[in-house]
Each structure stands twice: as structure tokens, then as C-alpha cells.
Amino acid sequence: MSEFWDFLVEGVNHILDPEGLDHFYFILSFCILYTFKDWKKILGLVTAFTVGHCITLFLSGLNIVSINTDVIEFLIPITILLSCLNNFWILLKDKSYKPQLSITYLILLVFGLIHGLGFSNYIRRFIFEDESIVLPLLGFNVGIELAQLLIVAGFLSIISILALIAKKNTKWIKLSVNLIITLLVLKMLFLD
């Protein structure tokens, strides 16, 4: 059980590491459209994203999947940018528009697959060929899930407080945050 706990802590630390802001930006980008009232949807979305990680980490841990790191490092910010563009479209669209949740789950699963490939080299350093990868990967992914939920809870708390200050008009707050994330991701894509 100690090994599971060690990898859980490693997963939490990996997500909350200030050097890995791409994951942080992505989490914020896909939960911008929601509030605490949508906690079940958010939990499902975060979990779909984590399942995507888990699949690619498992496959890469078994050396079944290996993709050029440069390609993955390019695709990860692209997923964040796509999420932000989707947010702009939804936030500026008619209020009656409701995104298809099943499609959103599928998109987050696929984006999780891509982000998981970004973790694969990182996690391979901790897993030795003669060890079972199941327990370490399970612990690492549970840690990722917990850290993501912490980010979401913190972000939604801030948005809720800002909504109270702004008299419930969160559209412009969300658009502003989305714009900031978009600019940071464009910097990541073209200047880093």
C-alpha cells in the first residue's frame, strides 16, 4: 500500500507543479463553462480526462505506445487552445445553447489520451521493467484526479466570489479568464 500512496503523492505533485502549467491551464479551460451547481458534470469530465491519461500511461508503461515527444509537446497546447476557442464560441453564443455532454466527455477522453502521452516519459522513470505497473499507475492517476479536483474547486470558488462581486454577471469574467488562458497558451506554442 505504501507504493500506491507514494505514486498517489507523485501524481498530485506532478499536477500541482508550477513547471507543468499546461495541465493547469487545460483544467481551467474545460471547467470555465460550469459552476458548483454542475459538480456531477464536472466530476464526470475530470474523470473522463483522467481515464484518457490512464489508458495512455498504461499503454506506454507496457511499451505498446510511443510517440515523439516533440509531437506531444505541440499537441498538448493545441488541446488547450481548442478548449478555449470552444469556450469563446459558447460564451458568446445564444444563452439557450447547451453543449452535448456526451460529446464533451468523448473530447475530454481523447484530450486525456494526448496529455497522458505527455506524462508517459515522466512516469516511465519510476517504473522498472520487472515491476507490475498496475499499482503505480493506479496511484499516480488517483493522485492526478485528486489534484485536478482541487484545481477545479479552487477555480470555481474564485469564480463564485467574483460573480458575487460582479452581481452574478459571470459571462465577462469567464471570457476574461478564457482570454488570459488563450494568450498564455499562444505564448507556450510560439515563444517557449
PEBEL-V499771 format. One record per residue. N is the residue number from 0. RES is the residue in one small letter. OMEGA is omega in radians with two decimals (* if undefined). Layout:
n:N res:RES omega:OMEGA
n:N res:RES omega:OMEGA
This chain:
n:0 res:m omega:3.13
n:1 res:s omega:3.13
n:2 res:e omega:3.10
n:3 res:f omega:-3.12
n:4 res:w omega:3.13
n:5 res:d omega:-3.14
n:6 res:f omega:3.05
n:7 res:l omega:3.12
n:8 res:v omega:3.11
n:9 res:e omega:3.10
n:10 res:g omega:3.09
n:11 res:v omega:-3.12
n:12 res:n omega:-3.12
n:13 res:h omega:-3.14
n:14 res:i omega:-3.08
n:15 res:l omega:3.12
n:16 res:d omega:-3.14
n:17 res:p omega:3.10
n:18 res:e omega:-3.10
n:19 res:g omega:-3.05
n:20 res:l omega:-3.13
n:21 res:d omega:3.14
n:22 res:h omega:3.10
n:23 res:f omega:3.13
n:24 res:y omega:-3.12
n:25 res:f omega:3.12
n:26 res:i omega:3.12
n:27 res:l omega:-3.06
n:28 res:s omega:-3.11
n:29 res:f omega:3.10
n:30 res:c omega:3.13
n:31 res:i omega:-3.05
n:32 res:l omega:-3.00
n:33 res:y omega:3.05
n:34 res:t omega:3.12
n:35 res:f omega:3.13
n:36 res:k omega:-3.12
n:37 res:d omega:-3.00
n:38 res:w omega:3.13
n:39 res:k omega:3.10
n:40 res:k omega:-3.11
n:41 res:i omega:3.11
n:42 res:l omega:3.11
n:43 res:g omega:-3.14
n:44 res:l omega:3.11
n:45 res:v omega:-3.13
n:46 res:t omega:3.08
n:47 res:a omega:3.11
n:48 res:f omega:3.14
n:49 res:t omega:3.09
n:50 res:v omega:3.06
n:51 res:g omega:3.07
n:52 res:h omega:-3.03
n:53 res:c omega:-3.12
n:54 res:i omega:-3.09
n:55 res:t omega:3.08
n:56 res:l omega:3.12
n:57 res:f omega:-3.12
n:58 res:l omega:3.12
n:59 res:s omega:3.07
n:60 res:g omega:3.08
n:61 res:l omega:-3.10
n:62 res:n omega:3.08
n:63 res:i omega:-3.12
n:64 res:v omega:3.04
n:65 res:s omega:-3.13
n:66 res:i omega:-3.14
n:67 res:n omega:-3.10
n:68 res:t omega:3.14
n:69 res:d omega:3.11
n:70 res:v omega:-3.14
n:71 res:i omega:3.14
n:72 res:e omega:3.04
n:73 res:f omega:-3.08
n:74 res:l omega:-3.10
n:75 res:i omega:3.09
n:76 res:p omega:3.08
n:77 res:i omega:3.12
n:78 res:t omega:3.12
n:79 res:i omega:3.13
n:80 res:l omega:3.10
n:81 res:l omega:3.10
n:82 res:s omega:3.13
n:83 res:c omega:3.11
n:84 res:l omega:3.07
n:85 res:n omega:3.13
n:86 res:n omega:3.11
n:87 res:f omega:-3.10
n:88 res:w omega:-3.10
n:89 res:i omega:-3.10
n:90 res:l omega:-3.13
n:91 res:l omega:-3.13
n:92 res:k omega:3.07
n:93 res:d omega:-3.12
n:94 res:k omega:-3.10
n:95 res:s omega:-3.13
n:96 res:y omega:3.08
n:97 res:k omega:3.14
n:98 res:p omega:3.09
n:99 res:q omega:-3.06
n:100 res:l omega:-3.12
n:101 res:s omega:3.10
n:102 res:i omega:3.12
n:103 res:t omega:3.08
n:104 res:y omega:-3.12
n:105 res:l omega:3.13
n:106 res:i omega:3.14
n:107 res:l omega:3.06
n:108 res:l omega:3.14
n:109 res:v omega:3.11
n:110 res:f omega:3.06
n:111 res:g omega:3.07
n:112 res:l omega:-3.13
n:113 res:i omega:-3.13
n:114 res:h omega:3.10
n:115 res:g omega:3.08
n:116 res:l omega:3.06
n:117 res:g omega:3.11
n:118 res:f omega:-2.93
n:119 res:s omega:3.12
n:120 res:n omega:3.12
n:121 res:y omega:-3.07
n:122 res:i omega:3.14
n:123 res:r omega:3.13
n:124 res:r omega:-3.07
n:125 res:f omega:-3.07
n:126 res:i omega:-3.14
n:127 res:f omega:-3.04
n:128 res:e omega:-3.09
n:129 res:d omega:3.13
n:130 res:e omega:2.97
n:131 res:s omega:-3.12
n:132 res:i omega:-3.03
n:133 res:v omega:-3.09
n:134 res:l omega:3.09
n:135 res:p omega:-3.14
n:136 res:l omega:3.10
n:137 res:l omega:3.12
n:138 res:g omega:-3.14
n:139 res:f omega:-3.12
n:140 res:n omega:3.05
n:141 res:v omega:3.08
n:142 res:g omega:3.09
n:143 res:i omega:-3.13
n:144 res:e omega:-3.14
n:145 res:l omega:3.14
n:146 res:a omega:3.11
n:147 res:q omega:3.12
n:148 res:l omega:3.04
n:149 res:l omega:3.11
n:150 res:i omega:-3.13
n:151 res:v omega:-3.13
n:152 res:a omega:3.12
n:153 res:g omega:-3.13
n:154 res:f omega:-3.14
n:155 res:l omega:3.06
n:156 res:s omega:3.12
n:157 res:i omega:3.13
n:158 res:i omega:3.12
n:159 res:s omega:3.12
n:160 res:i omega:3.11
n:161 res:l omega:3.11
n:162 res:a omega:3.08
n:163 res:l omega:3.13
n:164 res:i omega:-3.09
n:165 res:a omega:3.11
n:166 res:k omega:3.03
n:167 res:k omega:3.13
n:168 res:n omega:-3.05
n:169 res:t omega:-3.08
n:170 res:k omega:-3.08
n:171 res:w omega:3.06
n:172 res:i omega:-3.13
n:173 res:k omega:3.09
n:174 res:l omega:3.14
n:175 res:s omega:3.12
n:176 res:v omega:3.13
n:177 res:n omega:3.11
n:178 res:l omega:3.12
n:179 res:i omega:3.12
n:180 res:i omega:3.14
n:181 res:t omega:3.14
n:182 res:l omega:3.11
n:183 res:l omega:3.13
n:184 res:v omega:3.08
n:185 res:l omega:3.06
n:186 res:k omega:3.13
n:187 res:m omega:-3.11
n:188 res:l omega:-2.96
n:189 res:f omega:-3.08
n:190 res:l omega:-3.11
n:191 res:d omega:*
